[in-house]
Amino acid sequence: MVGRYVISGFVAAIALSWCGSALAEDPGKSSEPSPQLQTATRIFSQLLMTGHPQGFELASFEKVQNGFYIRESVAKGESVNDWHQMITVTGMKDLALSRPELTAKMVLNRMVEGFKHSCPFSFSTQVLNDSPISGFDAAVAVASCGTATGTAGKTSEAALIAVIKGLNDFYTVQWAERATPSNGPIPIDVQEWTDRFKALGPITLAPEAEGRKPQ
């Protein structure tokens, strides 16, 4: 599939090779940011804080394995195996230490290439931001497939991908959406995805809070 395979499979592959080993109650109907909660999670060496848009709930798929952290949230009533919108947070332990030459843009490009490989004839992409996030090197883009392999071509799939290079580790915050399929590239609505990026914020990466227990 594109979405979950790209989110977990491609990113896990990056981690292993380089480290050496949804909105309102109907998330698909509006791109306007909604009042939301903030989440704060210690992921390896730093504390990552993000927005948690209304209409999403934490899925059961959350784990750390072989230096790779992943947490997934889906629209209410959906699951990690059957979803139309998903928010994913990942961490790749010590990648910034072991490969200091890597930039956020390089990691992002690797992930976007994963999309392109899955759907070369219906692929599209759009850079949204290359400014630092919370003072750290970051890059943000949207990648889209007109036909998603994960649904056997029954849907399209697009994902906003924000990559942040931390002190020791790399982090991603992603918002994926499945919709009507298309045999050709689907135009990316920059304003809609920019609003979603804002709804995921403010994204803040800070040193581990003193006394905070690992999560």
N, C-alpha and C positions, 0 to 999 in steps of 0.2 A: 504494500500500500504506500501511498505518498505520505500522508500526515503522520501517523504514529510511527511508521517505519522510518521516515526521515527524522522525526523528532528523537526517537530512541535509537534506531538502528544506525543511521548515519552519524549521529553525534557520538554514540558509543564507539563506533569504529574510529572516529577521530581521536577520542580519548585513549583508546587502546593502542592505536598506532603511534600517537605522539607522546603518550606517557610511558610507553614501553610495556606494556603488558598485553463567556458568552454573555454581558449587558443587562437588559431588563428581563421580565418574565419570558418574553419571546425574544431571545438574543439576536435573532436574524433580522429583525424588523427595524432596527434603529441603530445609527452609528453615534448617537449623542452620548457622551459620558454620563453615567448615572451616579448618584450618591453611593459610596462604597466603603468597604472596610479596608484596612491596611494589614498585610501579613508581614511578619518579621521572622526569618528563619536563619539559624546558623547553618551555613553550608560550608563544611570544611573550615577554612581559616578566617572567613569573614561573615558578617551579618548582612543578609540581603533582604531589603524591604521593598514590597511592591503593592500596588493597588489590587483589590479583589472585587471586580465588578459584580453588581447585583445580578442574580439569575444564575450564578455559577455555584457549584458545591464541590468540595474536595472528593475526588474519586478514591477508590481503594488502592490504586496503583501508585505507590510511593515507596522508594527504596534506595539504598546505597549499595553498590556492588562494583568491585574492582575499580575503585576510585571514581565512580560515576554516580551522581545523584540525580534522581528524577522525581518530580511531583506533578500530578495531573489533576485538573479540575474540569468538569463538564457542565453543560447546561442542566438545570434541574430536570429530573426525569430521564436523563440519558446515562449512558455508561461508557467506559473506555473502549468497549467493543462495538458500541452502536451510538454514534454521536454526530451532531452537525456543527457543534462548536466546542473547542477544547482550548484551555489555557495550560501551558506547560512551563515549568521551571526546571532547569538542569544545572549541574555543576560538574566540572572536570578537574579533579584534584591535581594540584601541582603542575598543571600544563604550562602556566606562565613561568614557572621556575625551570622546568626541564627544557622548554623551548622559548627562551626569552625573545628570540627574533620574531616570533609570531605576533601579529597584530589582530585586533578585533575584526578588522575588515577581511583579513586573510581567512579567518575561521568562518566568518559569515559567507564569504564567497564559496568556500568548500561546501557549506550546507546548501546554498542556492544551486550549485552545480549538481547536487544530489537530486533536486527537483527536476532540473533540466534533463538529467539522464533518464528519469522515470517517464518523461513525457516530452520528447524532443519536438514534436509537431504541434503541441498545444501549450508550450511553456511561455510564461511571461514573468517579468520581474520589474521592480521599481525601488530605487533607493529612497529612503525616507529621511535619514539623518546620519551624519557621521561625526557629530559633536560628542565630546566627553559626557559621560553620565556619572554624576556624583564625583567628578574629578578624575574618573578613570577612562582609559581608551575604550571607545564603544563604536558600534556601527549597527544600523537598523535598516532593514529592507523587507519588502514583501515579495514572495515567490508564489507562482500560481501554476497549476496544471489544469487544463481543460477537462481531462479525463484522469481520474484518480485510480491508480492500480489497486489501492486498498479496498475499493468498492467495485472492482471489476469494471470500471468505466461507467458505473451508474451515477456517479456524481463528479463534479469538479472538486478541486481542493486548493485552497490558498492559505498561506501562513505569513503573519508578521513575525519576524525574527529579530530580536535585539540581542547582540552579543557584547559582553563586557569582559575586559581583561582586568582581573583583580591583582592583588599583591602577589599571590601564589597560584591562584586558580582562575579558570575561565567560567563564566556563567552565561546562560541564555534565558530569556523570557520570551515566550511565544504565544501567539493567538492564532489558532487554525480554524478554518471554516470550510464546510462542504456545502455545495449548492448544485444547481442544474449543470449537467455536463455540457461540454462543447468540444467539437472536433478540432477547433482552432484556438489560438490564444485568446484569453479573456482580458479585456482592458481592466487595468487596476485603478480603482477609484481612490485617488490619493487622499482626498479629504476624509473619506470614510475610514481608511486605515490609519490616518493621522489621529482621528478622534479616538480610535481604539487604542492607539499607542498612549495617548493622554490618559485614557481610562485605566491603563495598567500602571500609571504613575501616581505619585512620584516614585520612580525607581531609585533607590538609594543603596549604595554599597559602603559599608562601614566596618571598622575593626570590630571584632567580637565584643559585645557589651560585657563589662566586668561583672562577674557573678552569674551570667546567663548560662543556663545549662544547655548542652547540645541538644538539637532536635532531630 
